[in-house]
Amino acid sequence: MILGQKQQQPDLLYLEQALSPWQSNIMQGNYAFEQGALLEARDKYLLAKTLADHLLQQFLCAQINTNVIYVIEHCIPALVVASHNLADTYIAMQQPENACKWLCEVHLSLSPLIKHTHYDVQKVSKHHYLKTSAELVSFARRYPSLPELIEQVNFCLCSESTTNNQLH
């Protein structure tokens, strides 16, 4: 072993391999989105979201150690990125109702992670929870003529929240 090299390399390699299909689908989705192939982009982002969610759930059930925490810290943003890309695709497809669904879903999925027993998981979850809150507020402001979406956003923001972030 090279001096100073971390012994966790096999675990980091595992993470890289585990997230590789997610990254591939995100890149393919981005390319499809840029080309205007929105259905293909949607499908790639949905697959990436499913992969990230599955990986996150798998590691949330694992025995906690530094490697598991490291993986969880990377799965949370992967899930958020895929969900936000999916929402952006639905917005481009003129389907704000579906975009709202995915934004709310990822936001609500972060809520229980804020109360996780490990501080690092709480920290990364809270960071992304606050970002998704801001994204939901921005989303609702984009669609003032759709009160049902504002109602969904308000419900989502008020769920599991100690502050009142309702939009009027």
PyMOL commands that set and color helices and strands:
alter all, ss='L'
color gray80, all
select helices_A, chain A and resi 9-35+38-60+66-92+96-115+119-142+147-158
alter helices_A, ss='H'
color red, helices_A
deselect
rebuild
show_as cartoon
